[in-house]
Amino acid sequence: MTKTMAKGAQAALPLNTILAGDCIEVMRSLPEASVDLIFADPPYNLQLRGDLHRPDNSRVDAVDDAWDQFASFESYDRFTRDWLSAARRLLKPNGAIWVIGSYHNVFRMGAELQNQGFWILNDVVWRKSNPMPNFRGKRLTNAHETLIWASKSEVGKYTFNYEALKALNEGVQMRSDWVIPLCTGHERLKDETGDKAHPTQKPEALLHRVLVGTTNPGDVVLDPFFGTGTTGAVAKMLGRDFIGIEREESYRRVAQQRIDRVRRFDSAALETATSKRAEPRVPFGQVVERGMLRPGEELFSPRGGVAKVRADGTLIGHDVKGSIHQVGAHLEGAPSCNGWTYWHFRRDGKLIPIDILRQQIRAEMDADRALPN
């Protein structure tokens, strides 16, 4: 584990480390004003009463862990006040925080953020393209969660990479409603028995967007509710430093194994830039967010040209950088280029058009739309 002296801090800042213990106590032990960004996914206080079953009477694997249970709203509010206060102390003057929650807790967190002097910049609706149905049919399907992005103060000069997010969305200004699938399939981590390693594991695509948009390479990102390490894995991939805090030993073990497998990408792949698309529109950045192609991976043109994928979904070649279409057009000396059919990636020694990846995402969209309401 690496330890680096924080700038202006008198104590060592344990970078790229998962710290064991209660997040409030651990945060209070870290040097003041030493962190650029905090991403916090605290307990939601779901207040579940009994088991939840599907129409076929099979039991739903719901969040019923002890760490999500609080005696009352008052105790949850006290917990929220204490961890936000400890987090605020760690942020640099121009630092910022992201918190994520559901209707059970996000309004209480939003009020406490304002009570403590944070300045709310945006709320973001994460709309799940594959939400769990409402099995009892007594409420609307809960198809989204809410993120709040706030700077430490009203005058803080927070980081916002507007052009990077625009490029990630193929040249269209990034909106505050994000359609991203739940964490499923190969990304969902399992324990030794084959069960979910963590009930609320967040998709890497969500953290990719947050970190590309609101941090820079080399920034320090703290996650006080580290879980199975999504924040740390994406931070390492994108060239950011992380500090994780997690009290559950089983989560720490899975998170460390996961992060050890992640490769940190070279600086050229971590820069950022712009693009455009069609019907149903799939931004190339979505391919990168979802890990189908990784920053630093090489793409190949029909004439032997090579370009590297960057974190914001743009490419960088020998003397050019831009969208998949712009770089292709430059290499061909043409006014335009369909980058989807022009570029190929290598798998098992074979060159495969990147359009295969777009078709895969479109097929998933079609399958989601075909699901019964």
C-alpha positions in Angstrom: 0.0 0.0 0.0 1.3 3.4 -1.0 1.6 6.3 1.5 2.1 9.8 0.3 2.4 13.1 2.2 -0.7 15.3 1.5 0.1 18.8 0.3 0.0 21.2 3.2 -1.0 18.4 5.6 1.1 17.4 8.6 0.1 13.7 8.6 0.6 11.0 6.0 -2.4 10.5 3.6 -2.9 6.8 2.9 -3.4 6.9 -0.8 -4.8 3.9 -2.7 -5.6 2.1 0.5 -8.7 0.6 2.0 -8.9 1.6 5.6 -10.8 -0.6 8.1 -13.2 0.8 10.7 -16.1 3.2 11.3 -16.1 5.9 8.6 -16.7 8.8 11.0 -13.8 7.8 13.3 -11.4 7.1 10.4 -12.3 10.4 8.6 -11.6 12.3 11.8 -8.1 10.8 11.9 -7.2 11.9 8.4 -5.5 15.3 7.7 -7.8 18.3 7.2 -8.3 19.8 3.7 -6.6 16.9 1.9 -9.2 15.4 -0.5 -10.4 16.8 -3.8 -13.6 14.8 -4.2 -15.8 12.6 -2.0 -18.2 10.0 -3.4 -20.5 8.7 -0.8 -23.0 5.9 -1.1 -24.3 5.7 2.6 -26.9 3.3 4.0 -30.3 4.1 2.6 -32.3 3.2 5.7 -34.8 1.3 3.6 -36.9 0.4 6.6 -37.9 -3.0 5.2 -40.5 -4.8 7.2 -40.3 -8.6 6.6 -39.4 -10.5 3.4 -40.2 -9.4 -0.1 -41.5 -12.0 -2.5 -42.1 -12.2 -6.3 -45.5 -13.2 -7.7 -44.2 -16.9 -7.9 -43.5 -16.6 -4.2 -39.7 -16.7 -4.6 -37.9 -14.5 -2.2 -36.2 -11.3 -3.4 -32.6 -10.8 -2.3 -33.3 -7.4 -0.7 -31.1 -5.1 1.4 -31.7 -6.3 4.9 -28.1 -6.1 6.3 -27.5 -4.8 9.8 -25.6 -1.8 8.4 -28.8 -0.5 6.7 -30.9 -0.6 9.9 -31.5 2.4 12.2 -33.7 2.7 15.2 -35.4 5.9 14.0 -35.2 8.8 11.7 -33.6 10.8 14.5 -30.7 8.3 14.7 -30.3 8.2 10.9 -30.2 12.0 10.9 -27.6 12.1 13.6 -25.5 9.6 11.6 -25.9 11.7 8.5 -24.9 14.9 10.3 -21.8 13.2 11.8 -20.4 11.6 8.7 -21.1 14.7 6.5 -19.3 16.9 9.1 -16.3 14.6 9.1 -16.3 14.5 5.3 -16.5 18.3 5.0 -13.5 18.7 7.2 -11.4 16.6 4.7 -12.4 18.5 1.6 -10.0 21.1 0.2 -11.5 24.6 -0.2 -12.3 23.9 -3.9 -13.4 20.3 -3.2 -16.8 18.8 -3.9 -18.9 15.9 -2.8 -21.3 13.5 -4.5 -23.9 11.6 -2.5 -26.3 9.0 -3.8 -29.6 7.8 -2.3 -33.1 6.7 -2.9 -36.4 8.4 -1.8 -35.8 6.9 1.7 -32.9 9.1 2.5 -31.8 11.5 -0.2 -34.1 14.4 0.9 -32.7 14.1 4.5 -29.1 14.1 3.1 -29.9 17.1 0.9 -31.2 19.2 3.8 -28.2 18.3 6.0 -25.8 19.2 3.1 -27.3 22.7 3.1 -27.4 22.9 6.9 -23.6 22.3 6.9 -22.8 25.0 4.3 -22.3 22.9 1.2 -23.5 24.5 -2.0 -25.7 22.2 -4.2 -24.7 22.3 -7.8 -27.0 19.7 -9.4 -29.1 16.8 -8.6 -28.8 13.9 -11.1 -31.4 11.3 -11.7 -29.8 8.0 -12.4 -32.5 6.2 -14.4 -32.0 2.5 -14.4 -32.6 0.9 -17.8 -33.3 -2.4 -16.1 -35.0 -1.7 -12.8 -36.4 -4.3 -10.5 -40.2 -4.4 -10.9 -42.6 -3.5 -8.1 -43.8 -7.0 -7.4 -46.8 -6.1 -5.2 -48.2 -3.7 -7.7 -49.0 -1.2 -5.0 -46.5 1.6 -6.0 -44.7 2.9 -9.1 -41.7 0.8 -10.1 -38.8 2.5 -8.4 -36.7 3.0 -11.5 -34.2 5.7 -10.4 -31.8 6.9 -7.7 -30.8 10.5 -7.0 -27.3 11.8 -6.8 -26.5 15.3 -5.3 -23.4 17.1 -6.4 -22.3 19.9 -4.1 -19.2 22.1 -3.6 -17.7 22.7 -0.2 -18.9 26.3 -0.3 -20.7 28.8 -2.6 -17.5 30.4 -3.6 -15.5 27.1 -4.1 -13.9 26.7 -7.6 -15.0 23.1 -8.0 -13.8 21.0 -10.9 -16.2 20.6 -13.8 -14.9 19.1 -17.1 -17.8 20.3 -19.3 -16.1 19.4 -22.6 -15.2 16.0 -21.4 -18.8 15.1 -20.4 -20.0 16.6 -23.7 -17.5 14.4 -25.6 -18.6 11.4 -23.5 -22.1 12.1 -24.8 -21.0 12.4 -28.4 -20.9 16.2 -28.6 -24.3 16.8 -26.9 -24.3 18.7 -23.6 -24.6 16.2 -20.7 -28.0 16.4 -19.0 -28.9 15.7 -15.4 -30.8 12.5 -16.2 -28.4 9.5 -16.8 -29.7 6.3 -18.2 -27.3 3.6 -17.1 -28.1 -0.1 -16.4 -27.9 -1.7 -12.9 -24.8 -3.6 -12.1 -25.4 -7.1 -13.6 -23.7 -9.9 -15.5 -19.9 -10.2 -15.4 -19.6 -6.9 -13.5 -21.6 -8.1 -10.6 -19.2 -9.4 -8.0 -20.0 -12.8 -6.3 -18.7 -14.3 -3.0 -17.4 -17.8 -2.5 -20.9 -19.2 -2.4 -22.0 -17.6 -5.7 -24.2 -14.9 -4.0 -23.9 -11.2 -4.6 -20.8 -9.9 -2.8 -22.7 -6.7 -2.0 -26.4 -6.0 -2.3 -26.0 -2.4 -3.7 -22.9 -2.6 -5.9 -22.9 0.4 -8.2 -22.1 0.1 -11.9 -18.6 1.3 -13.0 -20.3 3.4 -15.7 -21.8 5.6 -13.1 -18.5 6.3 -11.3 -16.7 6.7 -14.7 -19.0 9.6 -15.5 -18.7 11.2 -12.1 -14.9 11.0 -12.0 -14.3 12.0 -15.7 -16.7 15.0 -15.2 -15.6 16.3 -11.8 -12.0 15.3 -11.1 -8.6 15.4 -12.9 -5.9 12.8 -13.1 -3.9 12.8 -9.8 -6.8 14.0 -7.7 -7.6 12.3 -4.4 -11.1 10.7 -4.2 -12.4 9.5 -0.9 -15.2 6.9 -0.6 -16.3 6.6 3.1 -18.7 3.7 2.3 -16.3 1.7 0.1 -18.2 -1.6 -0.2 -16.7 -3.7 -2.9 -14.6 -0.9 -4.3 -16.3 0.5 -7.4 -15.0 4.0 -6.7 -11.5 2.7 -6.1 -11.5 0.5 -9.2 -12.6 3.3 -11.5 -10.3 5.8 -9.8 -7.3 3.6 -10.4 -8.3 3.0 -14.0 -8.6 6.7 -14.6 -5.4 7.8 -13.0 -6.9 9.2 -9.8 -5.8 8.3 -6.3 -8.4 6.9 -3.9 -8.9 6.3 -0.2 -11.6 3.8 0.8 -13.1 3.3 4.2 -15.0 0.1 4.9 -15.9 -1.6 8.2 -17.0 -5.0 6.8 -14.0 -7.3 6.4 -15.7 -9.4 3.7 -16.3 -6.3 1.5 -12.7 -5.1 2.0 -11.4 -8.5 0.9 -13.5 -8.5 -2.3 -12.6 -4.8 -3.0 -8.9 -5.4 -2.7 -8.9 -8.4 -5.0 -10.9 -6.4 -7.5 -8.6 -3.3 -7.4 -5.5 -5.5 -7.7 -6.8 -6.7 -11.1 -7.3 -3.1 -12.4 -4.7 -1.6 -14.7 -3.9 2.1 -14.4 -3.8 3.7 -17.8 -1.2 5.9 -19.4 -1.5 9.7 -19.3 -2.4 10.1 -23.0 -5.5 7.9 -22.5 -6.7 10.0 -19.6 -7.0 13.3 -21.4 -10.3 14.6 -22.7 -12.4 16.3 -25.8 -15.9 16.1 -28.6 -18.4 14.0 -31.1 -22.1 13.2 -32.8 -24.6 10.3 -33.6 -28.1 8.7 -34.7 -31.0 6.2 -34.2 -31.3 4.9 -31.4 -28.3 7.0 -30.5 -25.4 5.2 -28.8 -22.5 7.4 -27.8 -19.1 5.8 -28.2 -18.4 7.0 -24.6 -21.0 4.5 -23.4 -18.9 1.7 -24.8 -16.0 3.1 -22.8 -18.1 3.7 -19.6 -19.3 0.1 -19.7 -15.8 -1.4 -20.0 -16.4 -2.9 -23.5 -13.3 -0.9 -24.5 -10.9 0.5 -22.0 -8.9 3.8 -22.0 -5.6 3.1 -23.5 -6.8 0.3 -25.8 -5.8 0.6 -29.4 -8.1 0.9 -32.4 -7.1 0.1 -35.9 -8.1 1.6 -39.3 -8.4 -0.3 -42.6 -5.2 1.3 -43.8 -3.2 0.4 -40.7 -3.7 3.6 -38.7 -3.7 3.3 -35.0 -5.4 5.4 -32.3 -5.9 5.0 -28.5 -9.2 5.2 -26.7 -9.4 8.0 -24.1 -11.4 8.1 -20.9 -14.0 10.5 -22.3 -14.8 8.4 -25.4 -12.5 10.3 -27.8 -9.4 9.0 -29.6 -5.8 10.1 -29.8 -3.6 9.3 -32.8 -0.1 10.3 -33.9 -1.0 13.9 -34.7 -4.8 14.2 -34.0 -7.3 13.8 -31.3 -11.1 13.9 -31.4 -14.2 11.7 -31.8 -14.1 8.3 -33.6 -15.5 10.1 -36.6 -13.1 13.1 -36.6 -9.9 11.1 -36.2 -11.1 8.7 -38.9 -11.8 11.6 -41.3 -8.4 13.1 -40.5 -6.6 9.9 -41.3 -8.5 9.5 -44.6 -8.2 13.1 -45.6 -11.9 13.1 -46.0 -14.6 15.7 -45.0 -16.4 13.0 -42.9 -16.1 9.5 -41.7 -18.4 6.9 -40.0 -16.1 6.0 -37.1 -18.3 3.0 -36.1 -17.6 1.1 -39.3 -14.1 2.6 -39.8 -12.4 1.5 -36.5 -11.6 -2.0 -35.3 -10.4 -3.5 -32.1 -8.3 -6.6 -31.6 -9.6 -9.7 -29.8 -7.8 -13.1 -29.8 -5.7 -11.9 -32.7 -8.7 -10.9 -34.8 -9.8 -7.4 -35.9 -13.4 -6.7 -35.0 -15.4 -3.5 -36.0 -16.4 -1.4 -33.0 -19.9 -1.3 -34.5 -20.4 -4.8 -33.0 -20.3 -3.2 -29.6 -22.9 -0.5 -30.6 -25.1 -3.3 -31.9 -24.8 -5.2 -28.6 -25.9 -2.1 -26.6 -28.8 -1.5 -29.0 -29.9 -5.1 -28.7 -29.9 -4.7 -24.9 -32.0 -1.5 -25.3 -34.5 -3.4 -27.5 -34.7 -6.2 -25.0 -35.4 -3.8 -22.1 -38.1 -2.1 -24.1 -39.7 -5.6 -24.8 -40.0 -6.5 -21.2 -43.6 -6.5 -19.9 -44.6 -3.5 -17.7 
